[in-house]
């Protein structure tokens, strides 16, 4: 057996392979240059063009562009009329923004535990957390697999709740033949560089309700009813601020990049799925790895690829495996520390260990492996080789 790099052996890779990475080609560069040479750098024609193109791709009637996935979630909470004291049910197995967006509006995030097979929010746990103060559910499409939206929709309808999809991982996926972006009342996306497509930073909310879309367009523009381009077209200077909003606008420069990237989404998702199949086949032979379950009624977008370690079969902790893989040149990560365990939530809302035992136990065993469309076949083989090398060295 080869000596592990962490112990002084030769690493599988000389240069670190990141867990995610953007893919920018010449068509993207030219799209941005075209805008830089135009009259509009922000709040111009590319914003509406990107919104319409995105809505068409995901099968929604409306799309509202904002400057981050966090801004998308915040805008969704505003559109859902979340206010002080309102409760919103959210998964603990997510990035902090999924819960922070509730707090931004003065609401109270209520954490419902996840299904042990998929680590997606458990509909039974959601229903158990509903109180008279509950106003909405945020379903997080963790790793790129859509949640059980039929079950969540039934719960939302029964209790008169707004259903929000945090679909930041899942662009390009589908649930029972229905595209991610058309599954909830409000669907939020991120365009961070490691996401399915990128605008550098950016986000989008989709909905079939034009009133909610207009409400979010006002919210992203300081609460002002018209933007600069609209006033320019009208030959008017007059505007009114009707509510307290934020500067969440996305620039034409970024939207031009988004339009170009969107054309490649389908092929990129296919490549992510190919990489995932290679991993699935390779890791099925390693007893210390337990895959997350993928339901048969979904198309998984694979924003991230997760392995779950069977620590009972290993002589070391997850932290040691993590360090050993990094030493081999594999840029592994961990997604996520359950949100309710962060100091802010424990101090502000009294959350604590034991609140979501399934998510907490899973967190101790998870490692994220590299997956992005530009990975070459030899990159995939390097990941597989490194995982085998490390886990075989640490087997009981």
Residue pairs with C-beta under 8 A, 6 or more apart in sequence:
1 389
1 392
1 393
2 9
2 10
2 389
3 9
3 10
4 324
4 327
4 328
4 389
4 390
4 393
5 11
5 12
5 324
5 327
5 328
5 329
6 323
6 324
6 327
6 328
11 327
11 328
11 329
12 328
12 329
12 330
12 382
12 385
12 386
12 389
13 328
13 329
13 330
13 382
13 386
14 329
15 329
16 326
16 329
16 330
16 331
17 329
17 330
17 331
17 370
17 375
17 379
17 382
17 383
18 331
18 370
18 372
19 194
19 304
19 331
19 332
19 333
19 368
19 369
19 370
19 371
19 372
20 193
20 194
20 195
20 303
20 304
20 370
20 371
20 372
21 193
21 194
21 372
21 374
22 193
22 194
22 198
22 372
23 264
23 268
23 372
23 373
23 374
24 198
27 260
27 263
28 257
28 260
28 261
31 256
31 257
31 259
31 260
32 253
32 256
32 257
34 256
35 41
35 44
35 46
35 252
35 253
35 256
36 253
38 44
38 252
40 46
40 229
40 252
41 251
41 252
41 253
42 249
42 251
42 252
42 253
43 227
43 228
43 229
43 249
43 251
43 252
44 229
44 252
45 229
45 252
46 252
46 253
46 255
46 256
46 259
47 65
47 249
47 250
47 252
47 255
49 255
49 259
50 63
50 65
50 250
50 255
50 256
50 258
50 259
50 262
51 62
51 63
51 64
51 65
51 204
52 63
53 259
53 262
54 63
54 65
54 181
54 204
54 206
54 258
54 262
55 61
55 62
55 63
55 206
57 179
57 181
57 262
57 265
58 171
58 179
58 180
58 181
58 182
58 187
58 206
59 178
59 179
59 181
59 182
60 181
60 182
60 187
60 206
60 207
60 208
61 207
61 208
61 209
61 210
62 206
62 207
62 208
62 209
62 210
62 212
62 213
63 204
63 205
63 206
63 213
64 75
64 204
64 205
64 206
64 207
64 213
64 216
64 217
64 220
65 202
65 203
65 204
65 250
65 255
65 258
66 72
66 75
66 202
66 203
66 204
66 205
66 216
66 220
66 248
66 249
66 250
67 201
67 202
67 203
67 220
67 247
67 248
67 249
67 250
67 254
68 190
68 192
68 201
68 202
68 203
68 248
69 97
69 168
69 188
69 189
69 190
69 191
69 192
69 195
69 202
69 203
70 97
70 100
70 101
70 190
70 203
71 203
71 220
71 246
71 248
72 168
72 188
72 189
72 190
72 203
72 204
72 205
73 97
73 98
73 100
73 101
73 138
73 164
73 166
73 188
73 203
74 101
74 104
74 105
74 246
74 248
75 188
75 205
75 216
75 219
75 220
75 248
76 101
76 164
76 186
76 188
76 205
76 216
77 88
77 101
77 102
77 104
77 105
77 107
77 136
77 164
78 105
78 215
78 216
78 219
79 186
79 205
79 207
79 212
79 215
79 216
79 219
80 135
80 136
80 162
80 164
80 185
80 186
81 135
82 88
82 102
82 105
82 106
82 107
82 135
82 136
83 105
83 106
83 107
84 105
84 106
84 107
85 106
85 107
85 108
85 133
86 105
86 106
86 107
86 108
86 133
86 134
86 135
86 136
87 107
87 108
87 109
87 110
87 131
87 133
87 134
87 135
88 102
88 107
88 108
88 109
88 110
88 134
88 135
88 136
88 137
88 138
89 109
89 110
89 111
89 112
89 121
89 126
89 129
89 130
89 134
89 136
89 137
89 138
90 98
90 99
90 102
90 109
90 110
90 111
90 112
90 121
90 137
90 138
90 140
90 339
91 98
91 111
91 112
91 114
91 120
91 121
91 138
91 139
91 140
91 142
91 359
92 111
92 113
92 114
92 338
92 339
92 340
92 341
92 355
92 356
92 359
92 360
93 114
93 119
93 121
93 140
93 142
93 336
93 338
93 359
93 362
93 363
94 140
94 142
94 166
94 336
94 339
95 168
95 335
95 336
95 339
96 339
96 342
98 138
98 140
98 166
98 339
99 109
99 111
99 339
99 340
99 345
101 138
102 108
102 109
102 138
103 109
103 348
107 135
108 133
108 349
109 339
109 345
109 349
110 129
110 134
111 129
111 338
111 339
111 340
111 351
111 355
111 356
112 121
112 122
112 125
112 126
112 128
112 129
112 356
113 122
113 125
113 356
113 357
113 358
113 359
114 120
114 121
114 122
114 125
114 142
114 356
114 358
114 359
114 362
115 121
115 122
115 358
116 358
116 362
117 292
117 293
118 142
118 145
118 292
118 293
118 294
118 295
119 142
119 143
119 292
119 306
119 358
119 359
119 362
120 139
120 140
120 141
120 142
120 145
120 147
120 148
121 139
121 140
121 147
121 152
122 358
123 148
123 151
123 152
123 155
126 137
126 152
126 155
127 155
130 155
130 159
130 161
134 159
134 161
135 161
135 162
136 161
136 162
136 163
136 164
137 152
137 155
137 156
137 161
137 162
137 163
137 164
138 164
138 165
138 166
139 147
139 149
139 152
139 163
139 164
139 165
139 166
139 184
140 147
140 166
140 169
141 147
141 165
141 166
141 167
141 168
141 169
141 170
141 173
141 180
141 301
142 169
143 169
143 292
143 300
143 302
143 303
143 304
143 305
143 306
143 335
144 169
144 170
144 173
144 272
144 300
144 301
144 302
144 303
144 304
145 170
145 173
145 292
145 294
145 295
145 298
145 300
145 301
146 165
146 167
146 170
146 173
146 174
146 175
146 180
146 183
146 298
147 165
147 175
148 295
149 163
149 165
149 175
149 178
149 183
149 184
150 176
152 163
152 184
153 163
153 184
155 161
156 162
156 163
156 185
162 185
162 186
163 184
163 185
163 186
164 184
164 185
164 186
164 187
164 188
165 180
165 181
165 183
165 184
165 186
165 187
165 188
166 188
167 180
167 181
167 183
167 184
167 187
167 188
167 189
168 188
168 189
168 190
168 195
168 203
168 303
169 195
169 301
169 303
169 304
170 180
170 301
170 303
171 180
171 181
171 189
171 195
171 196
171 197
171 265
171 269
171 301
171 303
172 180
172 196
172 265
172 266
172 268
172 269
172 299
172 301
173 179
173 180
173 269
173 298
173 299
173 300
173 301
174 180
174 298
174 299
175 183
175 297
175 298
176 297
176 298
180 187
180 301
181 187
181 189
181 206
182 206
182 208
185 207
185 209
185 212
186 205
186 206
186 207
186 212
187 205
187 206
187 207
188 203
188 204
188 205
189 195
189 203
189 204
189 205
189 206
190 202
190 203
191 197
191 198
191 199
191 200
191 201
191 202
191 203
191 204
191 254
191 258
191 261
192 198
192 201
192 202
193 200
194 303
194 372
195 303
196 265
196 268
196 269
196 272
196 301
196 303
197 258
197 261
197 262
197 264
197 265
197 268
198 257
198 258
198 261
199 250
199 254
199 255
199 257
199 258
199 261
200 254
200 257
201 254
202 250
202 254
202 258
203 250
205 213
205 216
207 213
218 224
218 225
218 242
218 243
218 245
219 243
219 245
219 246
219 248
220 245
220 246
220 247
220 248
220 249
221 227
221 245
221 247
221 248
221 249
222 241
222 245
222 246
222 247
223 241
223 242
223 243
223 244
223 245
224 239
224 240
224 241
224 242
224 245
225 239
225 240
225 241
225 242
226 234
226 236
226 239
227 249
231 237
231 238
231 239
250 258
267 373
268 373
269 301
269 302
271 373
271 375
272 301
272 302
272 303
272 371
272 372
272 373
273 299
273 300
273 302
275 302
275 305
275 371
275 375
275 380
276 300
276 302
276 305
276 371
278 380
278 384
279 305
279 307
279 369
279 371
279 380
279 383
279 384
280 291
282 384
282 387
282 388
283 289
283 291
283 307
283 384
283 387
284 291
286 387
286 388
286 391
286 392
287 310
287 313
287 395
288 309
288 310
288 313
288 314
288 391
288 394
288 395
289 307
289 308
289 309
289 310
289 387
289 391
290 307
290 308
290 309
290 310
290 365
291 307
291 308
292 306
292 308
294 300
302 371
304 333
304 335
304 368
304 371
305 368
305 369
305 370
305 371
306 335
306 366
306 367
306 368
306 369
307 366
307 367
307 369
307 387
308 362
308 365
308 366
309 318
309 321
309 365
309 366
309 367
309 391
310 365
311 317
311 318
311 364
311 365
312 396
313 395
313 396
314 321
314 391
314 394
314 395
314 396
315 394
315 395
315 396
316 394
318 334
318 364
318 365
318 366
318 367
320 394
321 367
321 390
321 391
321 394
322 332
322 334
322 367
324 390
324 393
324 394
325 332
325 367
325 386
325 387
325 390
326 332
328 386
328 389
328 390
329 382
329 386
330 369
330 370
330 382
330 383
330 386
330 387
331 370
332 367
332 368
332 369
332 370
333 367
333 368
334 363
334 366
334 367
334 368
335 366
335 368
336 363
337 363
338 356
338 359
338 360
338 363
339 345
340 346
340 349
340 351
340 352
340 355
340 356
341 351
341 353
341 360
345 351
346 352
353 360
354 360
369 383
369 387
370 379
370 383
